[in-house]
Amino acid sequence: MPRFAVLQDDKTLQVQDLPAVELAAGQARVRVNAAGVNFWEIMQREGRVPAPPRGVPGSEGAGVVVEVADGVDTLTPGQRVAWSRVPGSYGEEVVAAATDFLPIVDALDDESAASLLFQGVTAQYLATDAWPLDAGDVAVVTAASGGVGVLLTQLLVHRGVRVLGVTSSEAKQATALEAGAETVLSYDDNLADQVRELVPDGVAAVYDAVGGSWPRVLLPTLRARGAMVLYGSASGTESDLGARDLGAGSWYLTRTAGRDYARTPAEAQGRAAVVLDLGAQGALRPHIGGRYPLADAGAALNDMAGRSTTGKLLIVP
Protein backbone atom coordinates (compact mmCIF):
# COMPACT_ATOMS: atom_id res chain seq x y z
CA MET A 1 0.00 0.00 0.00
CA PRO A 2 1.20 3.56 -0.67
CA ARG A 3 2.35 5.70 2.24
CA PHE A 4 0.87 9.08 3.16
CA ALA A 5 1.27 11.78 5.81
CA VAL A 6 -2.08 11.66 7.63
CA LEU A 7 -3.47 14.41 9.88
CA GLN A 8 -4.20 13.16 13.41
CA ASP A 9 -6.66 14.38 16.03
CA ASP A 10 -3.78 15.98 17.96
CA LYS A 11 -2.85 18.01 14.82
CA THR A 12 0.31 16.03 14.17
CA LEU A 13 1.04 14.29 10.88
CA GLN A 14 1.89 10.60 10.96
CA VAL A 15 3.00 8.39 8.06
CA GLN A 16 0.46 5.64 7.39
CA ASP A 17 -0.20 3.01 4.73
CA LEU A 18 -3.55 3.63 3.06
CA PRO A 19 -5.32 1.51 0.45
CA ALA A 20 -4.60 2.56 -3.12
CA VAL A 21 -7.49 4.42 -4.73
CA GLU A 22 -8.99 2.53 -7.64
CA LEU A 23 -9.00 4.37 -10.95
CA ALA A 24 -12.33 5.63 -12.20
CA ALA A 25 -13.14 6.61 -15.75
CA GLY A 26 -11.05 9.54 -16.94
CA GLN A 27 -8.51 9.33 -14.10
CA ALA A 28 -4.76 8.84 -13.84
CA ARG A 29 -2.46 7.56 -11.09
CA VAL A 30 0.74 9.54 -10.59
CA ARG A 31 3.82 8.81 -8.49
CA VAL A 32 4.65 11.88 -6.40
CA ASN A 33 8.27 12.98 -6.71
CA ALA A 34 7.79 16.31 -4.90
CA ALA A 35 4.81 17.94 -3.18
CA GLY A 36 4.51 21.65 -2.49
CA VAL A 37 3.84 22.95 1.03
CA ASN A 38 1.35 25.81 1.24
CA PHE A 39 -0.30 27.88 3.97
CA TRP A 40 -3.61 26.18 3.14
CA GLU A 41 -2.36 23.01 4.83
CA ILE A 42 -1.62 24.96 8.00
CA MET A 43 -5.21 26.21 8.01
CA GLN A 44 -6.44 22.63 7.50
CA ARG A 45 -4.37 21.47 10.47
CA GLU A 46 -5.73 24.30 12.62
CA GLY A 47 -9.34 23.57 11.63
CA ARG A 48 -9.79 26.96 9.98
CA VAL A 49 -10.87 25.27 6.74
CA PRO A 50 -12.34 21.79 6.06
CA ALA A 51 -10.09 18.79 6.67
CA PRO A 52 -8.59 17.12 3.59
CA PRO A 53 -10.00 13.86 2.16
CA ARG A 54 -8.70 10.77 4.00
CA GLY A 55 -6.85 13.21 6.29
CA VAL A 56 -4.03 13.68 3.77
CA PRO A 57 -3.04 17.33 3.19
CA GLY A 58 -1.44 18.77 0.09
CA SER A 59 -2.80 19.70 -3.32
CA GLU A 60 0.30 20.54 -5.37
CA GLY A 61 3.16 18.54 -6.76
CA ALA A 62 5.00 16.94 -9.64
CA GLY A 63 5.74 13.38 -10.61
CA VAL A 64 5.36 10.63 -13.18
CA VAL A 65 2.23 9.03 -14.58
CA VAL A 66 2.01 5.39 -13.47
CA GLU A 67 -1.36 4.32 -14.84
CA VAL A 68 -4.29 5.76 -16.78
CA ALA A 69 -7.89 4.59 -16.98
CA ASP A 70 -9.30 3.17 -20.17
CA GLY A 71 -10.20 5.91 -22.60
CA VAL A 72 -7.65 8.46 -21.32
CA ASP A 73 -5.66 9.65 -24.33
CA THR A 74 -4.13 12.89 -22.98
CA LEU A 75 -1.56 11.20 -20.72
CA THR A 76 0.65 8.13 -21.01
CA PRO A 77 2.53 6.11 -18.37
CA GLY A 78 6.02 7.47 -17.86
CA GLN A 79 5.01 11.05 -18.68
CA ARG A 80 6.10 13.81 -16.28
CA VAL A 81 3.30 16.03 -14.98
CA ALA A 82 2.55 18.73 -12.41
CA TRP A 83 -0.66 19.70 -10.60
CA SER A 84 -2.05 22.20 -8.11
CA ARG A 85 -5.60 21.09 -7.37
CA VAL A 86 -5.24 17.43 -6.46
CA PRO A 87 -6.07 16.63 -2.81
CA GLY A 88 -3.88 14.21 -0.90
CA SER A 89 -0.52 15.17 -2.38
CA TYR A 90 1.43 14.51 0.84
CA GLY A 91 2.01 10.91 -0.15
CA GLU A 92 3.62 8.52 -2.55
CA GLU A 93 0.88 8.74 -5.17
CA VAL A 94 -2.20 10.70 -6.18
CA VAL A 95 -5.24 9.80 -8.25
CA ALA A 96 -7.30 12.43 -10.03
CA ALA A 97 -8.91 13.33 -13.33
CA ALA A 98 -6.36 13.20 -16.12
CA THR A 99 -7.31 16.80 -16.98
CA ASP A 100 -6.00 17.93 -13.55
CA PHE A 101 -2.43 17.11 -14.59
CA LEU A 102 -0.26 19.32 -16.80
CA PRO A 103 2.66 17.93 -18.82
CA ILE A 104 6.14 19.19 -17.86
CA VAL A 105 8.73 19.96 -20.51
CA ASP A 106 12.27 18.60 -20.11
CA ALA A 107 13.64 22.08 -19.37
CA LEU A 108 11.78 22.11 -16.02
CA ASP A 109 12.76 19.69 -13.25
CA ASP A 110 10.23 18.11 -10.91
CA GLU A 111 11.10 20.21 -7.86
CA SER A 112 10.79 23.47 -9.80
CA ALA A 113 7.47 22.38 -11.29
CA ALA A 114 6.15 21.39 -7.86
CA SER A 115 7.22 24.80 -6.53
CA LEU A 116 5.60 26.89 -9.24
CA LEU A 117 1.95 26.16 -9.77
CA PHE A 118 0.11 27.16 -6.61
CA GLN A 119 2.23 30.15 -5.64
CA GLY A 120 3.30 30.91 -9.22
CA VAL A 121 -0.29 31.29 -10.39
CA THR A 122 -0.93 33.59 -7.41
CA ALA A 123 2.09 35.68 -8.35
CA GLN A 124 1.00 35.71 -12.00
CA TYR A 125 -2.47 37.13 -11.40
CA LEU A 126 -1.13 39.60 -8.84
CA ALA A 127 1.50 40.89 -11.26
CA THR A 128 -0.71 41.04 -14.34
CA ASP A 129 -4.33 41.42 -13.26
CA ALA A 130 -4.78 42.60 -9.68
CA TRP A 131 -3.59 46.14 -10.45
CA PRO A 132 -2.22 47.73 -13.65
CA LEU A 133 1.43 48.75 -13.38
CA ASP A 134 3.76 50.22 -15.99
CA ALA A 135 7.48 49.81 -16.52
CA GLY A 136 9.27 52.22 -14.20
CA ASP A 137 6.58 52.07 -11.50
CA VAL A 138 7.68 51.20 -7.96
CA ALA A 139 5.93 48.56 -5.85
CA VAL A 140 6.40 47.35 -2.30
CA VAL A 141 6.25 43.58 -1.77
CA THR A 142 5.94 42.36 1.82
CA ALA A 143 6.99 38.81 2.71
CA ALA A 144 9.40 39.24 -0.18
CA SER A 145 11.45 36.17 0.70
CA GLY A 146 8.43 33.85 0.82
CA GLY A 147 7.21 31.50 -1.87
CA VAL A 148 4.81 33.96 -3.50
CA GLY A 149 6.96 36.99 -2.68
CA VAL A 150 9.98 35.64 -4.56
CA LEU A 151 7.96 34.79 -7.67
CA LEU A 152 5.94 38.01 -7.55
CA THR A 153 9.15 40.03 -7.33
CA GLN A 154 10.58 38.17 -10.32
CA LEU A 155 7.46 38.76 -12.43
CA LEU A 156 7.23 42.45 -11.54
CA VAL A 157 10.91 42.99 -12.34
CA HIS A 158 10.41 41.03 -15.58
CA ARG A 159 7.77 43.64 -16.49
CA GLY A 160 10.07 46.56 -15.68
CA VAL A 161 8.64 47.41 -12.24
CA ARG A 162 11.05 48.43 -9.48
CA VAL A 163 10.48 46.41 -6.30
CA LEU A 164 11.12 47.37 -2.69
CA GLY A 165 11.00 44.15 -0.67
CA VAL A 166 10.18 43.79 3.01
CA THR A 167 11.37 40.81 5.06
CA SER A 168 11.29 39.83 8.71
CA SER A 169 15.02 39.36 9.19
CA GLU A 170 18.36 40.24 7.70
CA ALA A 171 18.91 36.56 6.93
CA LYS A 172 15.99 36.67 4.50
CA GLN A 173 17.16 39.77 2.67
CA ALA A 174 19.52 37.88 0.38
CA THR A 175 16.64 35.79 -0.97
CA ALA A 176 14.61 38.89 -1.84
CA LEU A 177 17.60 40.59 -3.44
CA GLU A 178 18.35 37.49 -5.48
CA ALA A 179 14.75 37.58 -6.74
CA GLY A 180 15.34 41.08 -8.10
CA ALA A 181 14.31 43.52 -5.36
CA GLU A 182 16.45 46.65 -5.64
CA THR A 183 16.20 47.36 -1.90
CA VAL A 184 15.05 45.23 1.03
CA LEU A 185 13.66 46.77 4.20
CA SER A 186 12.67 45.32 7.58
CA TYR A 187 9.43 45.45 9.55
CA ASP A 188 10.08 48.17 12.09
CA ASP A 189 8.65 51.44 13.32
CA ASN A 190 10.46 53.39 10.59
CA LEU A 191 9.31 51.26 7.63
CA ALA A 192 6.94 53.85 6.13
CA ASP A 193 9.52 56.62 6.53
CA GLN A 194 12.15 54.51 4.78
CA VAL A 195 9.83 53.86 1.83
CA ARG A 196 8.96 57.56 1.54
CA GLU A 197 12.63 58.48 1.67
CA LEU A 198 13.35 56.11 -1.21
CA VAL A 199 10.26 57.10 -3.24
CA PRO A 200 9.18 60.62 -2.22
CA ASP A 201 6.29 60.71 -4.72
CA GLY A 202 4.89 57.45 -3.43
CA VAL A 203 4.80 53.90 -4.71
CA ALA A 204 2.28 52.70 -7.28
CA ALA A 205 1.21 49.64 -5.31
CA VAL A 206 1.79 47.68 -2.13
CA TYR A 207 1.37 43.89 -2.32
CA ASP A 208 0.79 42.60 1.20
CA ALA A 209 0.66 38.99 2.36
CA VAL A 210 1.16 39.66 6.08
CA GLY A 211 -1.98 41.47 7.16
CA GLY A 212 -2.40 42.72 10.69
CA SER A 213 -1.27 46.33 11.12
CA TRP A 214 1.23 46.44 8.25
CA PRO A 215 -1.16 47.47 5.46
CA ARG A 216 -2.21 50.45 7.57
CA VAL A 217 1.44 51.32 8.20
CA LEU A 218 2.25 51.20 4.48
CA LEU A 219 -0.91 52.89 3.19
CA PRO A 220 0.56 56.44 3.37
CA THR A 221 3.50 55.35 1.20
CA LEU A 222 1.19 55.07 -1.83
CA ARG A 223 1.16 57.77 -4.46
CA ALA A 224 -2.14 59.45 -5.33
CA ARG A 225 -4.51 56.83 -6.79
CA GLY A 226 -2.12 54.03 -5.84
CA ALA A 227 -3.36 50.61 -4.75
CA MET A 228 -3.11 48.47 -1.64
CA VAL A 229 -3.32 44.86 -2.88
CA LEU A 230 -3.97 42.40 -0.07
CA TYR A 231 -3.57 38.70 -0.77
CA GLY A 232 -2.77 37.01 2.55
CA SER A 233 -2.66 37.23 6.32
CA ALA A 234 0.46 35.37 7.43
CA SER A 235 0.30 37.24 10.74
CA GLY A 236 -2.97 35.44 11.48
CA THR A 237 -5.05 38.62 11.31
CA GLU A 238 -6.63 40.28 8.30
CA SER A 239 -6.09 44.01 7.81
CA ASP A 240 -8.84 46.27 9.13
CA LEU A 241 -8.48 48.88 6.38
CA GLY A 242 -11.75 50.24 5.06
CA ALA A 243 -13.20 52.85 2.74
CA ARG A 244 -12.71 55.74 5.21
CA ASP A 245 -8.96 55.14 5.21
CA LEU A 246 -8.58 55.72 1.48
CA GLY A 247 -9.64 59.34 1.04
CA ALA A 248 -6.28 60.93 1.89
CA GLY A 249 -4.86 59.84 -1.47
CA SER A 250 -7.86 58.62 -3.46
CA TRP A 251 -6.29 55.22 -2.90
CA TYR A 252 -7.63 51.86 -4.01
CA LEU A 253 -7.97 48.76 -1.87
CA THR A 254 -8.46 45.20 -3.07
CA ARG A 255 -8.39 41.82 -1.33
CA THR A 256 -7.68 39.17 -3.94
CA ALA A 257 -8.77 35.52 -3.89
CA GLY A 258 -7.46 32.98 -6.35
CA ARG A 259 -10.91 31.59 -7.17
CA ASP A 260 -11.84 34.87 -8.83
CA TYR A 261 -8.83 34.74 -11.14
CA ALA A 262 -9.50 31.17 -12.21
CA ARG A 263 -13.28 30.98 -12.41
CA THR A 264 -13.36 28.21 -14.99
CA PRO A 265 -11.19 25.11 -15.48
CA ALA A 266 -10.00 26.60 -18.77
CA GLU A 267 -8.85 29.82 -17.09
CA ALA A 268 -7.10 27.89 -14.30
CA GLN A 269 -5.34 25.62 -16.79
CA GLY A 270 -4.39 28.61 -18.91
CA ARG A 271 -2.73 30.42 -16.01
CA ALA A 272 -0.95 27.25 -14.93
CA ALA A 273 0.38 26.71 -18.45
CA VAL A 274 1.69 30.28 -18.55
CA VAL A 275 3.49 29.79 -15.24
CA LEU A 276 5.10 26.52 -16.30
CA ASP A 277 6.22 28.16 -19.55
CA LEU A 278 7.75 31.08 -17.62
CA GLY A 279 9.54 28.55 -15.44
CA ALA A 280 10.91 26.70 -18.47
CA GLN A 281 12.12 30.03 -19.90
CA GLY A 282 13.85 30.92 -16.63
CA ALA A 283 11.72 34.01 -16.01
CA LEU A 284 10.35 32.31 -12.88
CA ARG A 285 12.98 30.71 -10.68
CA PRO A 286 11.55 29.26 -7.46
CA HIS A 287 13.77 29.46 -4.41
CA ILE A 288 13.51 26.11 -2.63
CA GLY A 289 13.97 26.85 1.03
CA GLY A 290 13.64 23.33 2.38
CA ARG A 291 13.11 19.68 1.46
CA TYR A 292 11.44 17.34 3.95
CA PRO A 293 10.90 13.58 3.86
CA LEU A 294 7.33 12.39 4.25
CA ALA A 295 7.91 11.59 7.93
CA ASP A 296 8.80 15.25 8.56
CA ALA A 297 5.75 16.79 6.85
CA GLY A 298 4.57 18.11 10.22
CA ALA A 299 7.91 19.82 10.76
CA ALA A 300 7.55 21.52 7.38
CA LEU A 301 4.22 23.00 8.47
CA ASN A 302 5.69 24.06 11.81
CA ASP A 303 8.59 25.80 10.09
CA MET A 304 6.28 27.62 7.67
CA ALA A 305 3.89 28.65 10.44
CA GLY A 306 6.83 29.98 12.44
CA ARG A 307 7.85 32.19 9.50
CA SER A 308 11.41 30.96 9.82
CA THR A 309 11.70 29.79 6.21
CA THR A 310 12.36 31.36 2.83
CA GLY A 311 10.99 30.49 -0.58
CA LYS A 312 9.20 27.22 -1.26
CA LEU A 313 9.10 24.16 0.99
CA LEU A 314 8.77 20.69 -0.52
CA ILE A 315 7.79 17.26 0.73
CA VAL A 316 9.93 14.64 -1.03
CA PRO A 317 8.34 11.20 -0.42
ABEGO torsion letter per residue (X at the ends): XBBBBBBBAAGBBBBBBBBBBBBBBGBBBBBBABBBBBAAAAAAAAGABBBBBGGBBEABEBBBBABBBBGBAABBBGBBBBBAABBGABBABBBBBAAABBBBBAABBAAAAAAAAAAAAAAAAAAAAABBBBBGBBBBBBGAABAAAAAAAAAAAAAGBBBBBBBABAAAAAAAAAAGBABBBBBBAAAAAAAAAABAAEBABBBBAAEEAAAAAAAAABBBGBBBBBABBAAGBBBABBAAAAAAAGBBBBBBBAAAABABAAAAAAAAAAAAAAAAAGABBBBBABBBBAAAAAAAAAAAAAGABBEBBBBBX
